[in-house]
Amino acid sequence: MLGTSTDRIGTPSGQAFYATFSKNLRRETGLPIAPYAGAAYGTYEHRLRPVGGVNVFLTQKSSILIPYNGVNVNPLLIFSQDRHALSLILVKGRHPGMSYSITF
């Protein structure tokens, strides 16, 4: 995947450009996991960072995502239903937050 977004959580400004590779390994391993790895360039610090993580599927509608943004780990618990998703996050592993999204 190639993409762009705001720079990582906690930076006051900046944009990030990233490339990642991911693979759902359920069929190969029997485990409900999908790891990813890649790199991100952030304009806040003007440097390239390694990124990666793993998505662990709990049920058909919930998962735990453990992403590493090159500096911090920000785990998420994600609940989804059709086009809706509620995510609970622990920023830097200790500051709680949440988001709600609708896809279209």
A tleap script that builds the chain and sets N, CA, C and O, in Angstrom:
source leaprc.protein.ff14SB
mol = sequence {
  NMET LEU GLY THR SER THR ASP ARG ILE GLY
  THR PRO SER GLY GLN ALA PHE TYR ALA THR
  PHE SER LYS ASN LEU ARG ARG GLU THR GLY
  LEU PRO ILE ALA PRO TYR ALA GLY ALA ALA
  TYR GLY THR TYR GLU HIE ARG LEU ARG PRO
  VAL GLY GLY VAL ASN VAL PHE LEU THR GLN
  LYS SER SER ILE LEU ILE PRO TYR ASN GLY
  VAL ASN VAL ASN PRO LEU LEU ILE PHE SER
  GLN ASP ARG HIE ALA LEU SER LEU ILE LEU
  VAL LYS GLY ARG HIE PRO GLY MET SER TYR
  SER ILE THR CPHE
}
set mol.1.N position { 0.831 -1.149 0.000 }
set mol.1.CA position { 0.000 0.000 0.000 }
set mol.1.C position { 0.889 1.230 0.000 }
set mol.1.O position { 1.895 1.272 0.708 }
set mol.2.N position { 0.536 2.204 -0.768 }
set mol.2.CA position { 1.196 3.500 -0.778 }
set mol.2.C position { 0.194 4.515 -0.279 }
set mol.2.O position { -0.985 4.445 -0.626 }
set mol.3.N position { 0.647 5.469 0.540 }
set mol.3.CA position { -0.303 6.444 1.043 }
set mol.3.C position { 0.362 7.658 1.633 }
set mol.3.O position { 1.586 7.759 1.714 }
set mol.4.N position { -0.497 8.589 2.047 }
set mol.4.CA position { -0.057 9.798 2.721 }
set mol.4.C position { -1.066 10.122 3.812 }
set mol.4.O position { -2.245 9.784 3.702 }
set mol.5.N position { -0.597 10.775 4.857 }
set mol.5.CA position { -1.466 11.178 5.959 }
set mol.5.C position { -0.754 12.278 6.740 }
set mol.5.O position { 0.337 12.709 6.367 }
set mol.6.N position { -1.380 12.726 7.823 }
set mol.6.CA position { -0.658 13.634 8.709 }
set mol.6.C position { 0.492 12.855 9.316 }
set mol.6.O position { 0.466 11.624 9.351 }
set mol.7.N position { 1.495 13.565 9.792 }
set mol.7.CA position { 2.622 12.874 10.423 }
set mol.7.C position { 2.124 12.151 11.663 }
set mol.7.O position { 0.956 12.297 12.024 }
set mol.8.N position { 2.950 11.399 12.306 }
set mol.8.CA position { 2.517 10.507 13.385 }
set mol.8.C position { 1.824 11.250 14.527 }
set mol.8.O position { 1.972 12.463 14.677 }
set mol.9.N position { 1.068 10.503 15.325 }
set mol.9.CA position { 0.369 11.055 16.489 }
set mol.9.C position { 1.391 11.705 17.408 }
set mol.9.O position { 2.425 11.116 17.724 }
set mol.10.N position { 1.089 12.927 17.833 }
set mol.10.CA position { 1.963 13.635 18.763 }
set mol.10.C position { 2.805 14.718 18.132 }
set mol.10.O position { 3.395 15.530 18.845 }
set mol.11.N position { 2.878 14.754 16.813 }
set mol.11.CA position { 3.632 15.831 16.180 }
set mol.11.C position { 2.687 17.009 15.940 }
set mol.11.O position { 1.531 16.801 15.573 }
set mol.12.N position { 3.159 18.240 16.141 }
set mol.12.CA position { 2.280 19.397 15.966 }
set mol.12.C position { 1.971 19.728 14.508 }
set mol.12.O position { 1.010 20.443 14.224 }
set mol.13.N position { 2.777 19.213 13.590 }
set mol.13.CA position { 2.547 19.492 12.175 }
set mol.13.C position { 3.272 18.430 11.354 }
set mol.13.O position { 3.962 17.568 11.898 }
set mol.14.N position { 3.107 18.507 10.061 }
set mol.14.CA position { 3.834 17.615 9.173 }
set mol.14.C position { 2.941 16.637 8.442 }
set mol.14.O position { 1.788 16.416 8.810 }
set mol.15.N position { 3.495 16.068 7.414 }
set mol.15.CA position { 2.815 15.088 6.587 }
set mol.15.C position { 3.699 13.855 6.489 }
set mol.15.O position { 4.924 13.947 6.572 }
set mol.16.N position { 3.068 12.705 6.312 }
set mol.16.CA position { 3.818 11.463 6.165 }
set mol.16.C position { 3.488 10.822 4.823 }
set mol.16.O position { 2.365 10.919 4.329 }
set mol.17.N position { 4.473 10.179 4.255 }
set mol.17.CA position { 4.318 9.391 3.031 }
set mol.17.C position { 4.807 7.997 3.380 }
set mol.17.O position { 5.884 7.855 3.960 }
set mol.18.N position { 4.050 6.972 3.046 }
set mol.18.CA position { 4.414 5.634 3.502 }
set mol.18.C position { 4.188 4.585 2.430 }
set mol.18.O position { 3.410 4.762 1.493 }
set mol.19.N position { 4.907 3.481 2.612 }
set mol.19.CA position { 4.740 2.290 1.777 }
set mol.19.C position { 4.785 1.096 2.718 }
set mol.19.O position { 5.702 0.976 3.531 }
set mol.20.N position { 3.802 0.216 2.612 }
set mol.20.CA position { 3.765 -0.968 3.476 }
set mol.20.C position { 3.383 -2.198 2.668 }
set mol.20.O position { 2.738 -2.109 1.623 }
set mol.21.N position { 3.797 -3.341 3.182 }
set mol.21.CA position { 3.414 -4.646 2.661 }
set mol.21.C position { 2.676 -5.363 3.779 }
set mol.21.O position { 3.108 -5.321 4.932 }
set mol.22.N position { 1.564 -6.024 3.453 }
set mol.22.CA position { 0.826 -6.758 4.482 }
set mol.22.C position { 0.373 -8.099 3.927 }
set mol.22.O position { 0.281 -8.291 2.715 }
set mol.23.N position { 0.091 -9.029 4.851 }
set mol.23.CA position { -0.340 -10.358 4.440 }
set mol.23.C position { -1.182 -10.964 5.552 }
set mol.23.O position { -0.738 -11.062 6.695 }
set mol.24.N position { -2.398 -11.369 5.210 }
set mol.24.CA position { -3.226 -12.117 6.144 }
set mol.24.C position { -2.692 -13.546 6.154 }
set mol.24.O position { -2.663 -14.202 5.113 }
set mol.25.N position { -2.271 -14.033 7.315 }
set mol.25.CA position { -1.633 -15.342 7.419 }
set mol.25.C position { -2.554 -16.447 7.943 }
set mol.25.O position { -2.077 -17.530 8.284 }
set mol.26.N position { -3.844 -16.197 8.011 }
set mol.26.CA position { -4.763 -17.200 8.544 }
set mol.26.C position { -4.692 -18.507 7.764 }
set mol.26.O position { -4.623 -19.581 8.361 }
set mol.27.N position { -4.709 -18.427 6.456 }
set mol.27.CA position { -4.690 -19.650 5.635 }
set mol.27.C position { -3.379 -20.412 5.785 }
set mol.27.O position { -3.380 -21.641 5.847 }
set mol.28.N position { -2.266 -19.694 5.842 }
set mol.28.CA position { -0.960 -20.340 5.908 }
set mol.28.C position { -0.631 -20.896 7.292 }
set mol.28.O position { 0.013 -21.939 7.405 }
set mol.29.N position { -1.073 -20.199 8.355 }
set mol.29.CA position { -0.669 -20.590 9.709 }
set mol.29.C position { -1.815 -21.105 10.578 }
set mol.29.O position { -1.585 -21.750 11.601 }
set mol.30.N position { -3.043 -20.819 10.168 }
set mol.30.CA position { -4.185 -21.152 11.006 }
set mol.30.C position { -4.421 -20.133 12.112 }
set mol.30.O position { -5.373 -20.259 12.882 }
set mol.31.N position { -3.556 -19.121 12.194 }
set mol.31.CA position { -3.684 -18.075 13.206 }
set mol.31.C position { -4.404 -16.866 12.609 }
set mol.31.O position { -4.200 -16.550 11.437 }
set mol.32.N position { -5.235 -16.191 13.387 }
set mol.32.CA position { -5.988 -15.042 12.874 }
set mol.32.C position { -5.174 -13.749 12.900 }
set mol.32.O position { -5.560 -12.783 13.559 }
set mol.33.N position { -4.046 -13.731 12.180 }
set mol.33.CA position { -3.160 -12.564 12.215 }
set mol.33.C position { -2.840 -12.063 10.807 }
set mol.33.O position { -2.822 -12.819 9.836 }
set mol.34.N position { -2.588 -10.754 10.740 }
set mol.34.CA position { -2.172 -10.122 9.490 }
set mol.34.C position { -1.085 -9.094 9.819 }
set mol.34.O position { -1.409 -7.964 10.182 }
set mol.35.N position { 0.188 -9.458 9.702 }
set mol.35.CA position { 1.270 -8.507 9.970 }
set mol.35.C position { 1.510 -7.576 8.769 }
set mol.35.O position { 1.115 -7.866 7.640 }
set mol.36.N position { 2.167 -6.457 9.059 }
set mol.36.CA position { 2.581 -5.554 7.985 }
set mol.36.C position { 3.913 -4.913 8.355 }
set mol.36.O position { 4.269 -4.829 9.531 }
set mol.37.N position { 4.636 -4.468 7.350 }
set mol.37.CA position { 5.921 -3.797 7.551 }
set mol.37.C position { 6.149 -2.828 6.407 }
set mol.37.O position { 5.632 -3.015 5.306 }
set mol.38.N position { 6.916 -1.804 6.674 }
set mol.38.CA position { 7.199 -0.832 5.635 }
set mol.38.C position { 8.038 0.314 6.150 }
set mol.38.O position { 8.798 0.173 7.108 }
set mol.39.N position { 7.887 1.447 5.498 }
set mol.39.CA position { 8.639 2.637 5.854 }
set mol.39.C position { 7.766 3.864 5.658 }
set mol.39.O position { 6.874 3.885 4.809 }
set mol.40.N position { 8.042 4.896 6.467 }
set mol.40.CA position { 7.321 6.161 6.366 }
set mol.40.C position { 8.324 7.302 6.424 }
set mol.40.O position { 9.272 7.276 7.209 }
set mol.41.N position { 8.103 8.292 5.590 }
set mol.41.CA position { 8.907 9.512 5.646 }
set mol.41.C position { 8.021 10.600 6.221 }
set mol.41.O position { 6.964 10.902 5.665 }
set mol.42.N position { 8.446 11.199 7.343 }
set mol.42.CA position { 7.676 12.266 7.974 }
set mol.42.C position { 8.342 13.611 7.774 }
set mol.42.O position { 9.551 13.756 7.951 }
set mol.43.N position { 7.524 14.608 7.396 }
set mol.43.CA position { 8.092 15.936 7.147 }
set mol.43.C position { 8.317 16.735 8.431 }
set mol.43.O position { 9.000 17.759 8.403 }
set mol.44.N position { 7.753 16.284 9.562 }
set mol.44.CA position { 7.987 17.006 10.819 }
set mol.44.C position { 9.459 16.905 11.220 }
set mol.44.O position { 10.074 17.906 11.588 }
set mol.45.N position { 10.020 15.699 11.150 }
set mol.45.CA position { 11.440 15.503 11.492 }
set mol.45.C position { 12.309 15.294 10.254 }
set mol.45.O position { 13.528 15.165 10.365 }
set mol.46.N position { 11.695 15.261 9.090 }
set mol.46.CA position { 12.412 15.051 7.822 }
set mol.46.C position { 13.306 13.821 7.885 }
set mol.46.O position { 14.511 13.882 7.639 }
set mol.47.N position { 12.662 12.686 8.231 }
set mol.47.CA position { 13.433 11.446 8.262 }
set mol.47.C position { 12.551 10.249 7.915 }
set mol.47.O position { 11.327 10.277 8.049 }
set mol.48.N position { 13.224 9.211 7.469 }
set mol.48.CA position { 12.581 7.943 7.119 }
set mol.48.C position { 12.555 7.060 8.361 }
set mol.48.O position { 13.561 6.928 9.058 }
set mol.49.N position { 11.389 6.450 8.637 }
set mol.49.CA position { 11.235 5.586 9.807 }
set mol.49.C position { 10.711 4.222 9.380 }
set mol.49.O position { 9.922 4.133 8.439 }
set mol.50.N position { 11.137 3.154 10.061 }
set mol.50.CA position { 10.508 1.849 9.816 }
set mol.50.C position { 9.149 1.841 10.505 }
set mol.50.O position { 8.997 2.397 11.593 }
set mol.51.N position { 8.165 1.213 9.874 }
set mol.51.CA position { 6.838 1.059 10.477 }
set mol.51.C position { 6.429 -0.404 10.360 }
set mol.51.O position { 6.933 -1.133 9.507 }
set mol.52.N position { 5.525 -0.818 11.214 }
set mol.52.CA position { 5.059 -2.191 11.150 }
set mol.52.C position { 4.025 -2.451 12.218 }
set mol.52.O position { 3.689 -1.576 13.015 }
set mol.53.N position { 3.538 -3.653 12.216 }
set mol.53.CA position { 2.551 -4.017 13.217 }
set mol.53.C position { 1.860 -5.311 12.863 }
set mol.53.O position { 2.247 -6.024 11.938 }
set mol.54.N position { 0.824 -5.590 13.632 }
set mol.54.CA position { 0.053 -6.801 13.393 }
set mol.54.C position { -1.405 -6.539 13.754 }
set mol.54.O position { -1.709 -5.846 14.724 }
set mol.55.N position { -2.294 -7.107 12.954 }
set mol.55.CA position { -3.718 -7.074 13.232 }
set mol.55.C position { -4.105 -8.481 13.673 }
set mol.55.O position { -3.829 -9.454 12.971 }
set mol.56.N position { -4.740 -8.589 14.834 }
set mol.56.CA position { -5.189 -9.874 15.369 }
set mol.56.C position { -6.712 -9.869 15.345 }
set mol.56.O position { -7.348 -9.049 16.008 }
set mol.57.N position { -7.294 -10.790 14.578 }
set mol.57.CA position { -8.743 -10.850 14.441 }
set mol.57.C position { -9.324 -11.637 15.615 }
set mol.57.O position { -9.020 -12.816 15.791 }
set mol.58.N position { -10.165 -10.974 16.418 }
set mol.58.CA position { -10.790 -11.618 17.568 }
set mol.58.C position { -12.066 -12.344 17.155 }
set mol.58.O position { -12.271 -13.511 17.488 }
set mol.59.N position { -12.910 -11.636 16.430 }
set mol.59.CA position { -14.150 -12.190 15.877 }
set mol.59.C position { -14.284 -11.638 14.470 }
set mol.59.O position { -13.393 -10.939 13.986 }
set mol.60.N position { -15.382 -11.947 13.819 }
set mol.60.CA position { -15.599 -11.426 12.469 }
set mol.60.C position { -15.794 -9.905 12.485 }
set mol.60.O position { -15.597 -9.243 11.466 }
set mol.61.N position { -16.180 -9.355 13.641 }
set mol.61.CA position { -16.461 -7.928 13.728 }
set mol.61.C position { -15.541 -7.163 14.671 }
set mol.61.O position { -15.766 -5.977 14.913 }
set mol.62.N position { -14.513 -7.810 15.209 }
set mol.62.CA position { -13.606 -7.097 16.114 }
set mol.62.C position { -12.169 -7.579 15.921 }
set mol.62.O position { -11.914 -8.729 15.566 }
set mol.63.N position { -11.245 -6.655 16.169 }
set mol.63.CA position { -9.829 -6.989 16.042 }
set mol.63.C position { -9.005 -6.073 16.932 }
set mol.63.O position { -9.474 -5.030 17.388 }
set mol.64.N position { -7.774 -6.484 17.166 }
set mol.64.CA position { -6.798 -5.658 17.863 }
set mol.64.C position { -5.695 -5.340 16.865 }
set mol.64.O position { -5.119 -6.244 16.261 }
set mol.65.N position { -5.403 -4.068 16.693 }
set mol.65.CA position { -4.326 -3.628 15.810 }
set mol.65.C position { -3.221 -3.073 16.692 }
set mol.65.O position { -3.461 -2.194 17.519 }
set mol.66.N position { -2.013 -3.585 16.515 }
set mol.66.CA position { -0.858 -3.123 17.285 }
set mol.66.C position { 0.151 -2.533 16.297 }
set mol.66.O position { 1.025 -3.240 15.796 }
set mol.67.N position { 0.021 -1.230 16.021 }
set mol.67.CA position { 0.917 -0.588 15.056 }
set mol.67.C position { 2.110 0.086 15.724 }
set mol.67.O position { 2.008 0.618 16.829 }
set mol.68.N position { 3.235 0.048 15.030 }
set mol.68.CA position { 4.439 0.776 15.440 }
set mol.68.C position { 4.695 1.825 14.366 }
set mol.68.O position { 4.892 1.474 13.203 }
set mol.69.N position { 4.697 3.107 14.733 }
set mol.69.CA position { 4.831 4.179 13.748 }
set mol.69.C position { 6.268 4.651 13.561 }
set mol.69.O position { 6.507 5.714 12.987 }
set mol.70.N position { 7.214 3.869 14.042 }
set mol.70.CA position { 8.613 4.250 13.924 }
set mol.70.C position { 9.140 4.920 15.170 }
set mol.70.O position { 10.347 5.108 15.315 }
set mol.71.N position { 8.228 5.290 16.087 }
set mol.71.CA position { 8.601 5.925 17.344 }
set mol.71.C position { 7.832 5.296 18.514 }
set mol.71.O position { 8.422 4.958 19.540 }
set mol.72.N position { 6.518 5.145 18.352 }
set mol.72.CA position { 5.665 4.653 19.434 }
set mol.72.C position { 4.763 3.512 18.967 }
set mol.72.O position { 4.540 3.316 17.773 }
set mol.73.N position { 4.257 2.771 19.946 }
set mol.73.CA position { 3.221 1.766 19.707 }
set mol.73.C position { 1.912 2.362 20.203 }
set mol.73.O position { 1.838 2.852 21.330 }
set mol.74.N position { 0.870 2.325 19.360 }
set mol.74.CA position { -0.437 2.889 19.674 }
set mol.74.C position { -1.513 1.826 19.447 }
set mol.74.O position { -2.174 1.850 18.409 }
set mol.75.N position { -1.712 0.885 20.393 }
set mol.75.CA position { -2.658 -0.216 20.164 }
set mol.75.C position { -4.109 0.258 20.051 }
set mol.75.O position { -4.525 1.221 20.695 }
set mol.76.N position { -4.861 -0.454 19.208 }
set mol.76.CA position { -6.273 -0.144 18.998 }
set mol.76.C position { -7.124 -1.394 19.138 }
set mol.76.O position { -6.709 -2.490 18.761 }
set mol.77.N position { -8.318 -1.216 19.685 }
set mol.77.CA position { -9.342 -2.246 19.696 }
set mol.77.C position { -10.425 -1.743 18.764 }
set mol.77.O position { -10.976 -0.664 18.983 }
set mol.78.N position { -10.740 -2.509 17.722 }
set mol.78.CA position { -11.629 -2.054 16.658 }
set mol.78.C position { -12.874 -2.939 16.601 }
set mol.78.O position { -12.787 -4.166 16.547 }
set mol.79.N position { -14.030 -2.282 16.614 }
set mol.79.CA position { -15.316 -2.958 16.448 }
set mol.79.C position { -15.929 -2.449 15.153 }
set mol.79.O position { -16.017 -1.239 14.945 }
set mol.80.N position { -16.355 -3.359 14.277 }
set mol.80.CA position { -16.939 -2.931 13.008 }
set mol.80.C position { -18.281 -3.612 12.769 }
set mol.80.O position { -18.515 -4.743 13.196 }
set mol.81.N position { -19.149 -2.894 12.079 }
set mol.81.CA position { -20.463 -3.391 11.697 }
set mol.81.C position { -20.817 -2.737 10.371 }
set mol.81.O position { -21.036 -1.528 10.297 }
set mol.82.N position { -20.869 -3.552 9.328 }
set mol.82.CA position { -21.153 -3.037 7.985 }
set mol.82.C position { -20.182 -1.909 7.642 }
set mol.82.O position { -18.977 -2.149 7.567 }
set mol.83.N position { -20.667 -0.698 7.434 }
set mol.83.CA position { -19.822 0.441 7.035 }
set mol.83.C position { -19.286 1.219 8.230 }
set mol.83.O position { -18.550 2.187 8.040 }
set mol.84.N position { -19.629 0.828 9.451 }
set mol.84.CA position { -19.292 1.583 10.652 }
set mol.84.C position { -18.150 0.915 11.416 }
set mol.84.O position { -18.048 -0.311 11.465 }
set mol.85.N position { -17.299 1.745 12.007 }
set mol.85.CA position { -16.202 1.220 12.839 }
set mol.85.C position { -15.979 2.146 14.033 }
set mol.85.O position { -15.928 3.368 13.892 }
set mol.86.N position { -15.849 1.543 15.197 }
set mol.86.CA position { -15.508 2.258 16.416 }
set mol.86.C position { -14.141 1.750 16.854 }
set mol.86.O position { -13.952 0.547 17.036 }
set mol.87.N position { -13.196 2.654 17.022 }
set mol.87.CA position { -11.834 2.289 17.421 }
set mol.87.C position { -11.500 2.932 18.758 }
set mol.87.O position { -11.692 4.134 18.945 }
set mol.88.N position { -11.002 2.129 19.681 }
set mol.88.CA position { -10.491 2.620 20.952 }
set mol.88.C position { -8.974 2.518 20.880 }
set mol.88.O position { -8.435 1.462 20.551 }
set mol.89.N position { -8.283 3.617 21.188 }
set mol.89.CA position { -6.833 3.659 21.034 }
set mol.89.C position { -6.164 4.006 22.357 }
set mol.89.O position { -6.726 4.726 23.182 }
set mol.90.N position { -4.967 3.489 22.543 }
set mol.90.CA position { -4.101 3.901 23.642 }
set mol.90.C position { -2.872 4.563 23.009 }
set mol.90.O position { -1.940 3.878 22.588 }
set mol.91.N position { -2.879 5.882 22.947 }
set mol.91.CA position { -1.776 6.626 22.344 }
set mol.91.C position { -0.532 6.451 23.219 }
set mol.91.O position { -0.571 6.677 24.428 }
set mol.92.N position { 0.548 6.053 22.595 }
set mol.92.CA position { 1.806 5.752 23.280 }
set mol.92.C position { 1.611 4.678 24.346 }
set mol.92.O position { 2.392 4.582 25.293 }
set mol.93.N position { 0.557 3.869 24.185 }
set mol.93.CA position { 0.289 2.788 25.111 }
set mol.93.C position { -0.307 3.217 26.440 }
set mol.93.O position { -0.456 2.392 27.342 }
set mol.94.N position { -0.659 4.524 26.583 }
set mol.94.CA position { -1.172 4.956 27.891 }
set mol.94.C position { -2.254 6.034 27.853 }
set mol.94.O position { -2.951 6.195 28.854 }
set mol.95.N position { -2.436 6.767 26.784 }
set mol.95.CA position { -3.435 7.842 26.729 }
set mol.95.C position { -4.631 7.371 25.896 }
set mol.95.O position { -4.498 7.167 24.689 }
set mol.96.N position { -5.821 7.194 26.541 }
set mol.96.CA position { -6.970 6.656 25.811 }
set mol.96.C position { -7.611 7.667 24.871 }
set mol.96.O position { -7.600 8.874 25.116 }
set mol.97.N position { -8.166 7.138 23.793 }
set mol.97.CA position { -8.903 7.946 22.835 }
set mol.97.C position { -9.815 7.031 22.027 }
set mol.97.O position { -9.779 5.810 22.178 }
set mol.98.N position { -10.626 7.630 21.173 }
set mol.98.CA position { -11.492 6.810 20.322 }
set mol.98.C position { -11.819 7.556 19.050 }
set mol.98.O position { -11.712 8.780 18.974 }
set mol.99.N position { -12.224 6.785 18.047 }
set mol.99.CA position { -12.676 7.363 16.793 }
set mol.99.C position { -13.846 6.542 16.263 }
set mol.99.O position { -13.998 5.363 16.584 }
set mol.100.N position { -14.653 7.182 15.460 }
set mol.100.CA position { -15.789 6.532 14.813 }
set mol.100.C position { -15.693 6.878 13.338 }
set mol.100.O position { -15.467 8.036 12.985 }
set mol.101.N position { -15.861 5.895 12.482 }
set mol.101.CA position { -15.769 6.163 11.050 }
set mol.101.C position { -16.862 5.432 10.285 }
set mol.101.O position { -17.369 4.397 10.719 }
set mol.102.N position { -17.208 5.995 9.140 }
set mol.102.CA position { -18.157 5.388 8.210 }
set mol.102.C position { -17.468 5.334 6.857 }
set mol.102.O position { -16.960 6.346 6.375 }
set mol.103.N position { -17.447 4.163 6.246 }
set mol.103.CA position { -16.855 4.030 4.915 }
set mol.103.C position { -17.931 4.173 3.850 }
set mol.103.O position { -19.095 3.850 4.087 }
set mol.104.N position { -17.544 4.656 2.686 }
set mol.104.CA position { -18.483 4.778 1.566 }
set mol.104.C position { -17.762 4.608 0.267 }
set mol.104.O position { -18.380 4.677 -0.795 }
savepdb mol mol.pdb
quit
